[in-house]
């Protein structure tokens, strides 16, 4: 596919905030976006030229959607891979459905990462309760058991502290396929966002540091407060994985920084990522523009960062209630996703605060500056 001409339509599968911010970036590049989502009045459709409302696995819906667009991408992973396969017979889909399939299953994902010569926590697939007990014992306690599919924001996982926890975890998570992995004793969690074009050229944003609350991303700091050599190593890992996957598009790679200074990849997400929202305000080209550029076959400029940044998610009704204060606080850059109802755990928006380069203050000041 040659570069998509201005005025073309980018099909985005998924109607959430990642689709919304991708559509906004696409508009700035002169493209229209067309959203496929089962949800009426979705965050993405609110800012797009058109939407098809229907199920991700309904053939007639998929055909109508494909007929209306010039290229297709997706904004979250829990879409039907078979549906994307059908779309790929009709239009170019970037990233490829094969990459989505790998990222949708933790066992496939970790096998792929390890086969690319990249370290993860030691892990084992488990099929029954005795298997789980034996695997946990061999990996040593504590360890983490996870469903292989449809787990996000901490859903579908449990920490096993001893043999006594095995039965309860099995009861809660089985009969879904499971893996168990060694507990990563990490000093911090980081992520690197990488974009790769059809010609194999690739760029990475600076590694960012992520902190969670109730298993949901709460705070991202850019750059991550880790030694420069380690940050470079993290970027190299992201580039290597992107090449191994033959990625055309954008991907986030989440990693643990071990107490021993080793990097372990936790998971990949072949789409824009919450931990990259800071790039909208701190970079000349955001993750969303980079995503659209890669999908549209445009050149990928360097992923420069002109400021340090701290990003706080606004999650659920309590954070949403801060919105008037956010708007009244100088220096806070507000982003709201257009969701009607602030349910607990729902990402309603985010705020970013910029600092001079190498000017991130200490934890207490960062948190105060973001209204924590
Ligand atoms: P995940 O669903 O794999 O992204 O995991 C969600 C969060 O659980 C991660 O961001 C970590 O904070 C924690 N976690 C996941 N796997 C491990 C592990 N092997 N060791 C320690 N913490 C983990």
Boltz pocket constraint, residues with backbone or C-beta under 6 A from the ligand:
constraints:
  - pocket:
      binder: B
      contacts: [[A, 121], [A, 144], [A, 151], [A, 152], [A, 153], [A, 154], [A, 155], [A, 157], [A, 181], [A, 182], [A, 183], [A, 184], [A, 185], [A, 189], [A, 212], [A, 215], [A, 266], [A, 267]]
      max_distance: 6.0
